[in-house]
Amino acid sequence: MTPSSHTEKTYGFAAALGAFILWGLLPIYWKAVQSVDPFEILCHRIVWSLVFIAVILTIKKRWAETFVPIRSPKNLGILVMSSCCIGLNWLLYIWAVNNNHVLDTSLGYYINPLVNVLLGFIFFRERPSPMQYLAIGLAALGVVNSIVSHGELPWISLALGISFGFYGLLRKVATVESLPGLFLETAVLSPLALGYIIFLQAKGASGFLAGDLSVDLLLVGAGAVTATPLIGFAFGARRLQLTTVGILQYCAPSIAFLLGVFLYGEPFETTHLITFGLIWTALAVYTVDSVRTIRRSRRLARSAA
């Protein structure tokens, strides 16, 4: 490895790790605007994300590539659907955090990689390995334990994991880079979001410009806290192995888990421990299998060369 490539990987690791840490700390941010209705927070997140990303695209001179994908009706349709998925995911996440379900959000994003395996099997006929089947089975047992113990489906966790899984699926088939893609998605949602913000302002029912400057600044800053981790992730993902990125992604739900238990004091009983334990075991099996598969592929590639 040359010194320059080593430096690139170091910067990439720092950027990706920073992105996942920021994502993990998001509950603190949304709790700070808890006085505002979750749907209004979502609308500000959409509108100010559009503004923030537009500034970044201008600085990076990437406008030429931004609108290319929408020339294809297929890509445009996919982006509209992915916009709906990410909008739903953001709304549910904000609502869950501000209604004391941080642990449920953590579980949802722990489940997400296993949801991706299922979606890959359903839509791309990607055949899961025996270890991946085991991981999915363990995760399913975790969900069953939650149902049996609490008498209800862990719908928040499942909805977050599934909606983000479908979002990833749609972005996989759309030929668009991450930052321009997020700009187009927020552009799709922004007319409705801005209209709702104006409607609330006209009624005098808005939490924005209602006299609390700190809340106003946090709502405007929602654009930056949405786009900044994405930029860091994109920078890191291009410079790191997929295995490294896959392991780092568990930082975000782990931080949320710690926040839910130790900062916000959400209930964490033996039944929760069993559910999380099964999910953690499933992720350990999945990660080990992924590492082995990638190493095997590299050995075969070197042998062929």
Beta strands, then each sheet from edge to edge (+ up, - down):
end
